[in-house]
Amino acid sequence: MRALTWHGKHDVRVDTVDDPEILNPRDAIIKITSTAICGSDLHLYDGYIPTMKAGDILGHEFMGEVVETGPKSTLQIGQRVVVPFTIACGSCYHCGKHQYSACDNGNPADNQDIGREMYGQPMSGLFGYSHLTGGYAGGQAEYVRVPFSDVGPIVVPDGVEDEKVLFLSDILPTGWQAAENAGIEPGDTVAVWGCGPVGLFAIQSAMLMGAARIIAIDHFPHRLELAKRFGAETINYEESQTYEALMDMTGGIGPDAVIDAVGLEAHGFFVDNVIDQIKASMFLGTDRTHSIRQAIHACRKGGRVSMPAVYGGFVDKFPLGAFMEKGLTLKTGQTSVQHYMPALLNAIMESKIDTTFLISHVMALEDAPKGYKMFHDNQNEVTKVVLKPDFAAAAE
């Protein structure tokens, strides 16, 4: 089959690889109909996530048709399903608490020592996202093997186009969990750093949860316009001082809740961010954490901090004093997608949530390297790239 494979920093290629096979009775094989490039895929593209190996198949946002099942799978051949990016067994201690992204069994035992050494506990399994998270082949391919297929995938009703439900795989539940982790109460003012896909879905989710005001922070004009579409006020950090603007907009109190949807590759010409970039280039540091520092600094006393953004390593200059003295609460983590999928699918079907607005480009799988470069280099116009294996590649 054809699949997008990783070969190093800014080097991804569509190669011919072996077809996936059933390895476990609970497996299913999915023929991919749509798969997307996620903002967190760019961390792989930029070489920020460790334990990648040449030839690894990328992609964790995908859906398709069931073409083969193991004897213990609950799926049926011919069903259309959306697959969560987190791989969970459904029966361990954490899955019993609906903490699917903390599953003890999704990550194979021979890979768990890596996460234990880095984070104190092993990571959960994720599709197409390094050997730290299991080394699973991803879904930017013609076919993919889905472990624990009796737990993860959700069946899509007939007649619903892929574009309406594809983002149930990751970014819509991630945006929803981000808003939920912010503990939003009716009347709250919520500030969101980053108007990429997760940030935009967090904004939409926060509105549905009853936030009175949402303030979106970014520097891409088109993304700020999308945020306004959902009723957000905006701050362009290249034109305004973010902290001062937030204080002015909140009467000097600060937002009740803040959401960091930027993560370890924060942009902007700020002193702390420049230092972080220099350290990363010299292998003296890993993450650029300007956005979470700023969010903590701006949040009101007694407020809540939600961090759906991806961070991978150790940081310095973390404002721990401000965090403690202001009495803030922080919630974060990979998304327990399986927990949120049913309710969010219903919300889509009832037209309470729109997802299609985000898609800016639909391309053939063969054009995936071009799609990665476009998304990486032009994040103003390129908000979301969806890849289709059955599309013909564009002529050069």
Buried (B, 14 or more C-beta within 10 A) or exposed (E): BBBBBBBEEEEBEBBEBEEBEBEBEBBBBBBBBBBBBBBBBBBBBBEBBEBBEEEBBBBBBBBBBBEBBBEEBEBEEEBBBBBBBBBBBBEBEBBEEEBBBBBBBBBBEEBBEBBEEBEEEBBBBBBBBBBBBBBBBBBBBBBBBBBBBBBBBBBBEEEEEBBBBBBBBBBBBBBBBBBBBBBBEEEBBBBBBBBBBBBBBBBBBBBBBEBEBBBBBBBBEBBBEBBBEBBBBBBBBEEBEBBEBBBEBBEEBBBBBBBBBBBBBBBBEBEBBEBBBEBBEEEEBBBBBBBBBBBBBBBBEEBBBBBBBBBBBEBEEEBEEBBEEBEBBBBBEBBBBBBBBEEBBEBBBEEEBBBEEBBBBBBBBBBBBBBBBBBBEEBEEBBBBBBBBEBEEEEE
